[in-house]
Amino acid sequence: MDTDVLIIGGSFAGLSAAMQLVRGRRKVVVLDANKPRNRFAKASHGVFCLDGKTPGEIRATALTQLKAYSSFQLVEGAADSVEIQEEGFAVTGQGDSTFKAKRLILATGISDQLPDIPGVKKRWGRSVIHCPYCHGYELSDRPLGVLATSELSFHQAAMIPDWGATTLFTQGQFNPEGEVLDHLLARGVMLEKAPITQLEGEGDSLSEVVLADGRRVPLEGLYVSPKAEMSSPFISQLGLELEESFTGWIVKVDPFKETSERGVFAAGDLSNPMQSGTFAIASGTMAGVGAHRSLIFNQ
């Protein structure tokens, strides 16, 4: 199947890119396994005009609107490999299906590697969260905690008191000092050095955490910054350059989201140092515009 632009990944970033391209009257194929990073969240908050909608509802609405354009096609399934060819790219999907495209947009997202603490995984995206703008309002005025996973957690802990009384759990590994400590104390953040060993609560709710010394601390929301992993094999297959951001490694892109490989664009969490649904939409919009401009000016 030949197309102008093939987009791998059909969540917020990929579908936003597709919208710009079909409105530019370009043929677009979105290849999507429908396993987005945000699938664990009950709702997407802070998204303009869509506050409180589930990620699934937003995706369904976007697809309904995209399917009104005759040049759009959704193919459900995972991509297996990408090959650079003389006139573009060849992507092999499930069942040995092959797609050829002049331009390629990677919107595959990233994977979250959560701390190996009993009770964290089952509450991820519900009462264990990473972004106060995305989910913090719903946990307002409750006892809140920040689980330190790096020194970046100090910055996060300084923010959370705007939503509720906050305890920074250093896990006995990440201990703030000097001006950082002074700022946390001035913000009213309490420090707890004993490691959290377990989360407890009914269902996906959180009511308390158990510490290594046996104490139980009432808690109804726990912020965690997981280690992000770029699990897409296409980064290495295409030899894309990476760069280190304050949140970890991301794909290096120019202002129009083009990567180090000409004709390949990266959108969403794959290339964003700050990550949320809103940022993914904006990133996808720019990637779509960038790919369209590339088809016009860089033939």
C-alpha positions in Angstrom: 0.0 0.0 0.0 1.4 3.4 -1.0 0.7 6.6 0.8 2.1 10.1 1.3 2.6 9.8 5.1 2.5 6.7 7.3 2.0 7.4 11.0 2.9 4.7 13.5 0.8 5.2 16.6 -2.8 6.4 16.8 -3.2 8.1 20.1 -3.3 11.9 20.7 -0.1 12.8 18.9 -0.5 10.5 15.9 -4.1 11.4 15.2 -3.4 15.2 15.6 -0.7 14.8 13.0 -3.1 12.9 10.7 -5.7 15.7 11.0 -3.3 18.3 9.6 -2.3 16.1 6.8 -5.7 15.0 5.6 -6.8 18.7 5.7 -3.8 19.3 3.5 -5.3 16.7 1.1 -2.6 14.2 1.6 -3.0 10.4 1.8 -2.5 9.2 5.3 -2.3 5.8 6.9 -2.3 5.4 10.6 -0.9 2.1 11.8 -1.9 1.6 15.5 -1.9 -1.3 18.0 -4.1 0.7 20.3 -2.0 0.4 23.4 -1.4 4.0 24.4 0.5 5.1 27.4 -2.6 6.8 28.9 -4.8 3.7 28.8 -4.5 3.3 32.6 -6.1 6.7 33.3 -9.9 7.1 34.0 -10.0 10.5 32.4 -7.9 13.1 30.5 -7.8 16.4 32.3 -6.6 19.8 31.2 -7.2 19.1 27.5 -8.8 22.1 26.0 -12.6 21.5 25.5 -12.2 17.8 26.4 -11.6 18.0 30.2 -12.8 14.8 31.9 -13.2 12.7 28.8 -11.6 9.3 28.8 -8.6 8.7 26.5 -10.8 6.2 24.7 -13.6 8.7 24.1 -11.1 11.3 22.8 -9.6 8.8 20.4 -13.0 7.6 19.2 -14.1 11.2 18.5 -10.9 12.0 16.7 -11.2 8.8 14.5 -14.9 9.7 13.7 -13.8 13.1 12.5 -10.8 11.8 10.6 -12.8 9.1 8.8 -14.9 11.9 7.2 -11.8 12.6 5.0 -11.5 10.2 2.1 -7.6 10.3 2.2 -7.5 8.9 5.8 -7.1 5.2 6.6 -6.7 3.5 9.9 -5.0 0.1 10.0 -5.3 -1.7 13.3 -2.2 -3.7 14.3 1.4 -3.3 15.3 4.3 -2.3 13.0 7.2 -4.7 13.0 10.0 -3.1 11.1 11.0 0.0 9.1 13.3 0.2 6.1 14.7 3.3 4.4 14.3 3.2 0.7 15.3 5.4 -2.2 11.9 7.2 -2.4 10.8 7.0 1.1 10.1 4.2 3.7 8.7 0.7 3.8 7.0 -0.4 7.0 6.2 -4.1 7.6 3.2 -4.8 9.7 1.5 -7.8 11.1 0.8 -10.6 8.7 3.7 -9.4 6.4 1.6 -6.5 5.2 3.8 -3.8 3.7 3.2 0.0 3.6 5.3 2.4 1.5 5.3 6.1 2.3 7.1 9.2 1.3 7.2 10.4 4.9 7.1 8.7 8.3 5.8 10.0 11.6 6.7 8.1 14.7 4.1 8.6 17.5 4.7 5.3 19.3 5.0 6.9 22.8 7.1 5.5 25.6 6.7 2.9 28.4 6.6 3.6 32.1 8.8 1.5 34.3 7.1 1.8 37.7 8.8 1.2 41.1 8.6 -2.4 42.2 6.4 -1.7 45.2 3.3 -3.8 45.9 0.2 -1.8 45.1 1.7 0.7 42.8 0.9 -0.9 39.4 -2.8 -1.6 40.2 -3.3 2.1 41.1 -1.3 3.7 38.3 -3.3 6.4 36.6 -5.9 6.4 39.4 -4.5 7.2 42.9 -0.9 6.8 41.9 -0.1 9.5 39.3 2.7 11.5 37.8 1.2 14.8 36.6 -0.7 17.2 38.9 -2.1 19.2 36.0 -3.5 16.0 34.5 -5.0 14.4 37.6 -4.1 16.5 40.7 -7.3 18.5 41.0 -9.3 15.3 41.6 -7.1 14.5 44.6 -7.2 17.9 46.1 -7.3 18.6 49.8 -6.2 15.0 50.7 -3.0 13.7 52.3 -0.6 13.4 49.4 2.8 12.0 48.9 5.7 12.1 46.4 7.8 8.9 46.0 11.3 10.0 45.3 12.8 8.2 42.2 15.5 10.8 41.5 16.5 14.3 42.5 13.8 15.6 40.1 11.3 14.4 42.7 12.3 17.4 44.8 10.9 19.7 42.2 7.7 17.7 42.1 7.4 17.7 45.8 7.7 21.5 45.9 4.7 21.8 43.5 2.3 19.4 45.2 1.4 21.5 48.3 -0.8 23.6 46.0 -3.1 20.6 45.9 -2.8 19.3 49.4 -0.6 18.5 52.4 2.5 16.8 51.0 5.0 14.3 52.3 8.2 13.5 50.4 9.2 9.9 50.8 12.9 9.9 50.1 13.1 6.1 50.2 16.3 6.6 52.1 18.1 7.3 48.8 17.3 10.8 47.6 17.8 13.3 50.4 17.4 17.1 49.7 20.0 19.4 51.2 20.8 23.1 51.3 18.6 25.6 49.5 16.5 22.7 48.0 15.7 21.5 51.5 15.0 25.0 52.7 12.5 25.5 49.9 10.7 22.3 50.5 10.3 23.1 54.2 9.1 26.6 53.4 6.5 25.1 51.2 5.3 22.9 54.1 6.6 19.6 52.7 7.2 16.9 55.3 10.1 14.5 54.8 10.0 10.7 55.5 13.2 8.7 55.1 11.7 5.3 55.9 11.0 3.5 52.6 7.5 2.7 51.4 7.2 -1.0 51.1 3.5 -1.4 50.2 0.4 0.6 49.2 -3.0 -0.3 50.6 -6.6 0.7 49.9 -9.8 -0.6 48.5 -9.7 -1.3 44.7 -7.6 1.3 42.9 -8.0 3.8 45.7 -5.2 4.5 48.1 -5.8 4.9 51.9 -2.3 4.4 53.4 1.2 3.3 52.8 3.2 0.9 54.9 6.8 1.8 55.7 9.8 -0.4 56.2 9.7 0.1 60.0 6.1 -1.1 60.2 4.5 2.3 60.5 1.4 3.1 58.4 0.9 6.6 57.0 -2.5 7.8 55.8 -2.3 8.8 52.1 -4.8 9.2 49.4 -2.7 10.2 46.5 0.9 9.3 45.6 3.0 11.1 42.9 5.6 9.0 41.1 7.9 10.0 38.3 8.5 6.6 36.6 11.5 5.8 34.5 10.5 6.3 30.9 11.7 3.7 28.4 11.6 4.3 24.6 10.6 0.8 23.7 10.2 1.5 19.9 12.6 -0.6 17.8 12.3 1.9 15.0 14.7 4.4 16.7 17.6 2.0 16.3 16.4 0.7 12.9 16.4 4.3 11.6 19.6 5.3 13.5 17.9 8.3 15.0 19.8 10.7 17.2 18.8 11.1 20.8 19.3 13.9 23.3 19.0 14.1 27.0 16.3 16.3 28.6 15.6 17.0 32.2 13.1 14.1 32.2 15.4 11.6 30.3 16.3 10.7 26.8 14.1 11.7 23.9 14.4 11.7 20.1 16.2 14.7 18.8 14.0 16.8 16.6 14.0 20.3 14.9 11.3 22.9 15.4 9.1 21.1 12.8 9.6 17.7 14.7 11.9 16.3 12.0 14.4 13.8 13.3 18.1 13.4 12.3 16.8 11.1 9.5 15.4 13.3 6.7 11.7 12.5 6.1 11.2 11.0 9.6 9.3 13.0 12.2 8.7 12.2 15.9 5.7 13.4 17.8 4.3 13.1 21.3 6.1 11.6 24.4 8.8 10.2 22.1 10.2 13.7 21.5 8.7 15.8 24.2 10.7 16.6 27.4 7.4 17.6 29.1 4.6 15.0 28.6 0.9 15.3 28.8 -2.1 14.8 26.5 -2.1 18.5 25.6 1.6 18.5 24.8 1.1 15.4 22.7 -1.6 17.0 20.7 0.5 20.1 20.1 3.5 18.0 19.2 1.4 15.9 16.7 0.0 19.0 15.1 3.5 20.4 14.5 4.7 17.0 13.1 1.8 16.9 10.7 2.5 20.4 9.5 6.2 19.6 9.3 5.6 16.5 7.2 3.3 18.3 4.9 5.8 21.1 4.4 8.5 18.6 3.7 6.4 17.0 0.9 6.1 20.5 -0.7 9.6 21.9 -0.2 11.9 19.0 0.1 10.9 16.6 -2.7 
